[in-house]
Amino acid sequence: MTMTDGGRIIDIPFSHIDLVPTLLDLMGRETSKKLPGKSWRPILSNPNASFSPNDVIIE
């Protein structure tokens, strides 16, 4: 699967705090260490990647 194959549905909670790091990673840009959140690019680009649904934080 590539990023242009029509997408992937992730049926677990996704925190908005991860949106900016994910978009920056998809654009090939570095993220600041001060920026909260993490990139979901590995999960979006690899259907076999594992992830934890316990990572969502809501304020």
Secondary structure, 3 states (H helix, E strand, C coil): CCCCCCCCCCCCCCCHHHHHHHHHHHCCCCCCCCCCCCCCHHHHHCCCCCCCHHHCCCC
